[in-house]
Amino acid sequence: MGKIILEFDAAEEEEDARTALDGYKWKLAMWDLDQALRSVTKYEASIINEGKQASDEEFEMAEKMREEIRGILSHYNIMFE
């Protein structure tokens, strides 16, 4: 990969610069959310009641949310891997 240089006018574009710099943090946060939902679908571990088994409703919602996250990321051409 070649060198990528981002330039921002510090005063006027401070928010844009912060967004560009925090991109990786957003990716990690989405990964953490996906993994929490995965623990429900794979291990049937409840997020709502720690240490308990997930309810059928929680299991179904976790599956749907994981699908939705992946659909949104795909729309923006972003992948976890």
Secondary structure, DSSP 4 states (H G I P E B T S, - for coil): ---------TTTTHHHHHHHHTHHHHHHHHHHHHHHHHHHHHH-B-SSSTTSBPPHHHHHHHHHHHHHHHHHHHHTT----
